[in-house]
Amino acid sequence: RSEIVEELIRAGADVNLPPRNPAHRGLTPLILSIVNGNDEISQCLINSLCSLNQYVEDGRNDNLYDL
């Protein structure tokens, strides 16, 4: 699975893009992957400089809060 994430990052995927699923509102990709128990993908996102304190409040990704 981490190979897929690495390929997406190489292709220019935004690792900080908020999830489209409304049930996941407020969760960054990093937090979501940790919640889902996928440490390998979490580490891959960290290695790609995923914003660790990004928080999605209203569908935009410009609200930042400390974890």
Protein Blocks (a to p, Z undefined) as FASTA:
>chain_A
ZZmmmmmmmnopafkbccfblklgoiafklmmmmnopaklmmmmmmnopafkbccfkopa
kbccdZZ
